Amino acid sequence: MQQALQFLEDLARNNTREWFAANKERYLSALATFTQFSERYIAGIQSFDDTMPGITPKDCMWRIYRDTRFSKDKTPYKDHFGVYPCAGQPGRPQTMGKKSDRAGYYFHLQPGQCMFAAGMWCPNPDLLKAVRSELQANYEEVEQIMAAEPFQRYFGDFEQSNMLKRVPVGYDPDFPHPDWLRQKWLIISTPFTDAEVCRPDFLDHLLDVARAAKPMNDFLNYTFEEYGEFPDRR
């Protein structure tokens, strides 16, 4: 993985089409390394989560080319790799992976910012409303999930980087966990150092982290069975 990290570090310092063209072989080599890692990662996820049969790295990985049409940042390339094994909408396998609104298992490779994240990122309003209702109705189940030793070891609680200032209208203002209802997305995450990512046993460690996240993903994904389908966000 060191080769891929070095390429991404160099790309971040030289994010131009000219530099990328001159280093295309390095990119292809780094991409192949990450794709092979992703294949093994997906297989590991499937060993304890059977909701995504047939999913491939192509379903889960993003292109390195940035869409700059509506962005002030005109750098043409992303400076990271990411893979997101995740089930799709019920009966719609084409929505697996990066196209899914469900909670999944994201791994982010970026020099100095490697991380794992699970949960729901930027859910559409109907889905977010349904999840908040489930949190309010079944908060004791979430407390038990969060109290488990593996969960505490890696996560602790939902991230609190993107929250409303107050509990939304229609929810109990005296709810024991108001921060859960203020969330705009429901994410749990843990960082890795570059040195950790480059260790021979890193995949085993990453899968341990993903297993610790599965009960929370299962809880969040229950909304699809309880409330039915939701409009696609992507």
C-alpha positions as CSV (number, residue, x, y, z in Angstrom):
1,M,0.0,0.0,0.0
2,Q,3.0,2.3,0.4
3,Q,3.3,2.7,-3.3
4,A,-0.3,3.9,-3.6
5,L,0.1,6.3,-0.7
6,Q,3.3,7.8,-2.2
7,F,1.5,8.3,-5.6
8,L,-1.4,10.0,-3.9
9,E,0.9,12.2,-1.9
10,D,2.8,13.3,-5.1
11,L,-0.5,13.8,-6.9
12,A,-1.7,16.1,-4.1
13,R,1.4,18.3,-4.7
14,N,1.2,18.2,-8.5
15,N,-2.5,18.1,-9.3
16,T,-2.4,19.0,-13.0
17,R,-3.2,17.1,-16.2
18,E,0.3,17.4,-17.4
19,W,1.8,15.8,-14.3
20,F,-0.8,13.1,-14.3
21,A,-0.2,12.2,-17.9
22,A,3.6,12.0,-17.3
23,N,2.9,9.7,-14.3
24,K,0.1,7.6,-15.8
25,E,1.9,4.3,-15.3
26,R,2.4,5.1,-11.6
27,Y,-1.3,5.8,-11.3
28,L,-2.3,2.5,-13.0
29,S,0.0,0.6,-10.7
30,A,-1.4,2.4,-7.6
31,L,-4.9,1.7,-8.8
32,A,-4.2,-1.9,-9.4
33,T,-2.8,-2.2,-5.9
34,F,-5.9,-0.6,-4.4
35,T,-8.3,-2.6,-6.6
36,Q,-6.6,-5.9,-5.5
37,F,-6.9,-4.8,-1.8
38,S,-10.5,-3.9,-2.4
39,E,-11.3,-7.3,-3.8
40,R,-10.0,-8.9,-0.6
41,Y,-11.7,-6.4,1.6
42,I,-15.1,-7.0,-0.1
43,A,-14.6,-10.8,0.2
44,G,-13.9,-10.3,3.9
45,I,-17.0,-8.2,4.4
46,Q,-19.1,-10.8,2.6
47,S,-17.8,-13.4,5.1
48,F,-19.9,-11.8,7.8
49,D,-22.5,-9.7,5.9
50,D,-24.4,-11.6,3.2
51,T,-26.5,-8.7,1.9
52,M,-24.3,-7.9,-1.1
53,P,-23.7,-11.1,-3.2
54,G,-21.9,-10.5,-6.5
55,I,-20.6,-7.1,-5.6
56,T,-17.3,-6.1,-7.2
57,P,-14.7,-3.3,-6.8
58,K,-16.1,-1.6,-9.8
59,D,-19.4,-1.3,-7.9
60,C,-17.7,0.2,-4.9
61,M,-14.8,2.4,-6.1
62,W,-14.9,5.9,-7.5
63,R,-13.1,7.3,-10.5
64,I,-10.1,9.5,-9.7
65,Y,-11.3,12.2,-12.1
66,R,-13.1,15.1,-10.4
67,D,-16.3,16.8,-11.8
68,T,-15.2,20.4,-11.6
69,R,-18.2,21.9,-13.4
70,F,-19.8,23.4,-10.3
71,S,-16.8,23.6,-8.0
72,K,-14.5,26.5,-7.3
73,D,-11.7,23.9,-6.9
74,K,-10.6,23.2,-10.4
75,T,-8.0,20.6,-9.6
76,P,-8.7,17.7,-12.0
77,Y,-8.0,14.7,-9.8
78,K,-9.0,13.4,-6.4
79,D,-6.1,12.9,-4.0
80,H,-7.5,9.7,-2.4
81,F,-8.9,6.3,-3.2
82,G,-12.1,5.0,-1.6
83,V,-14.1,1.7,-1.6
84,Y,-17.6,1.3,-0.2
85,P,-19.0,-2.2,0.0
86,C,-22.7,-1.8,0.7
87,A,-26.1,-3.5,-0.1
88,G,-28.4,-1.8,-2.5
89,Q,-32.1,-1.0,-2.5
90,P,-34.3,-4.1,-2.0
91,G,-34.6,-5.9,-5.4
92,R,-32.3,-3.5,-7.1
93,P,-28.7,-4.9,-7.1
94,Q,-27.6,-2.2,-9.5
95,T,-27.7,0.3,-6.6
96,M,-25.1,-1.6,-4.6
97,G,-21.8,0.0,-3.5
98,K,-21.2,3.6,-4.2
99,K,-24.7,4.1,-5.6
100,S,-26.4,3.0,-2.4
101,D,-28.2,5.0,0.3
102,R,-27.8,2.2,2.8
103,A,-25.3,2.0,5.6
104,G,-22.1,0.3,4.4
105,Y,-18.4,-0.1,5.1
106,Y,-16.2,2.7,3.6
107,F,-12.4,2.6,3.6
108,H,-10.6,5.8,2.6
109,L,-6.9,5.8,1.5
110,Q,-5.2,9.2,1.7
111,P,-1.8,10.2,3.0
112,G,-2.3,11.4,6.6
113,Q,-6.1,10.9,6.5
114,C,-6.7,7.2,6.1
115,M,-9.9,6.1,7.8
116,F,-12.9,3.7,8.1
117,A,-16.4,4.9,8.2
118,A,-19.8,3.2,8.5
119,G,-23.4,4.4,8.6
120,M,-25.4,6.7,6.4
121,W,-23.8,9.7,4.7
122,C,-26.1,12.5,3.5
123,P,-29.3,10.5,3.5
124,N,-32.3,12.0,1.6
125,P,-34.9,13.8,3.8
126,D,-37.4,10.9,3.8
127,L,-34.8,8.4,4.8
128,L,-33.3,10.7,7.5
129,K,-36.8,11.2,9.0
130,A,-37.4,7.5,9.1
131,V,-34.0,6.9,10.8
132,R,-34.7,9.5,13.4
133,S,-38.0,7.9,14.2
134,E,-36.3,4.5,14.6
135,L,-33.7,6.1,16.9
136,Q,-36.4,7.7,19.0
137,A,-38.5,4.5,19.2
138,N,-35.6,2.1,19.8
139,Y,-32.9,4.1,21.5
140,E,-32.2,1.4,24.1
141,E,-31.2,-1.0,21.3
142,V,-28.7,1.7,20.0
143,E,-27.4,2.1,23.5
144,Q,-26.6,-1.6,23.7
145,I,-24.9,-1.5,20.3
146,M,-22.7,1.4,21.4
147,A,-22.0,-0.1,24.8
148,A,-20.4,-3.2,23.2
149,E,-16.7,-3.4,23.8
150,P,-15.6,-3.6,20.1
151,F,-17.8,-0.6,19.2
152,Q,-16.3,1.4,22.1
153,R,-12.8,0.4,21.1
154,Y,-13.2,1.9,17.6
155,F,-16.0,4.4,17.6
156,G,-17.7,5.5,20.8
157,D,-20.6,7.5,19.3
158,F,-21.9,9.1,16.1
159,E,-19.7,11.8,14.6
160,Q,-20.8,15.3,15.6
161,S,-19.4,17.3,12.7
162,N,-22.7,18.0,10.9
163,M,-25.6,18.6,13.2
164,L,-28.7,20.8,13.5
165,K,-28.6,23.5,16.3
166,R,-31.7,22.0,18.0
167,V,-33.9,18.9,17.9
168,P,-36.1,19.0,14.8
169,V,-39.8,19.8,15.2
170,G,-42.0,16.8,15.8
171,Y,-39.5,14.9,18.0
172,D,-39.4,14.7,21.8
173,P,-37.2,17.6,23.1
174,D,-36.6,15.5,26.3
175,F,-35.3,12.5,24.4
176,P,-32.3,11.0,26.3
177,H,-30.0,11.4,23.3
178,P,-30.9,14.7,21.5
179,D,-27.6,14.7,19.6
180,W,-28.8,11.6,17.7
181,L,-31.9,13.5,16.4
182,R,-29.8,16.5,15.5
183,Q,-27.6,14.5,13.1
184,K,-27.8,15.4,9.4
185,W,-26.1,12.1,8.7
186,L,-25.4,9.1,10.9
187,I,-21.7,8.2,10.7
188,I,-19.3,6.3,12.9
189,S,-15.6,6.4,12.0
190,T,-12.0,5.6,13.1
191,P,-8.7,6.8,11.7
192,F,-5.6,4.9,10.7
193,T,-2.0,6.1,10.4
194,D,-0.2,5.5,7.2
195,A,2.1,3.1,9.0
196,E,-0.9,1.0,10.1
197,V,-2.2,0.8,6.6
198,C,1.1,-0.4,5.3
199,R,1.4,-3.3,7.7
200,P,1.0,-6.9,6.3
201,D,-1.9,-7.6,8.7
202,F,-3.8,-4.3,8.1
203,L,-6.7,-6.0,6.2
204,D,-7.4,-8.3,9.2
205,H,-7.5,-5.2,11.4
206,L,-9.7,-3.3,9.0
207,L,-12.2,-6.2,8.9
208,D,-12.2,-6.3,12.7
209,V,-13.3,-2.7,12.7
210,A,-15.9,-3.4,10.0
211,R,-17.3,-6.3,12.1
212,A,-17.6,-3.9,15.1
213,A,-19.7,-1.5,12.9
214,K,-22.0,-4.2,11.5
215,P,-24.6,-4.0,14.3
216,M,-25.0,-0.3,13.8
217,N,-25.3,-0.7,10.0
218,D,-27.9,-3.4,10.6
219,F,-29.9,-1.1,12.8
220,L,-29.8,1.8,10.4
221,N,-30.6,-0.4,7.4
222,Y,-33.7,-1.8,9.1
223,T,-35.5,1.4,8.0
224,F,-35.6,0.0,4.5
225,E,-37.6,-3.0,5.6
226,E,-39.7,-1.0,8.1
227,Y,-40.6,2.0,5.8
228,G,-40.1,0.7,2.3
229,E,-38.1,2.2,-0.5
230,F,-36.8,5.7,-0.6
231,P,-36.1,8.0,-3.6
232,D,-32.6,7.5,-4.9
233,R,-30.2,10.2,-3.8
234,R,-27.7,9.6,-6.6
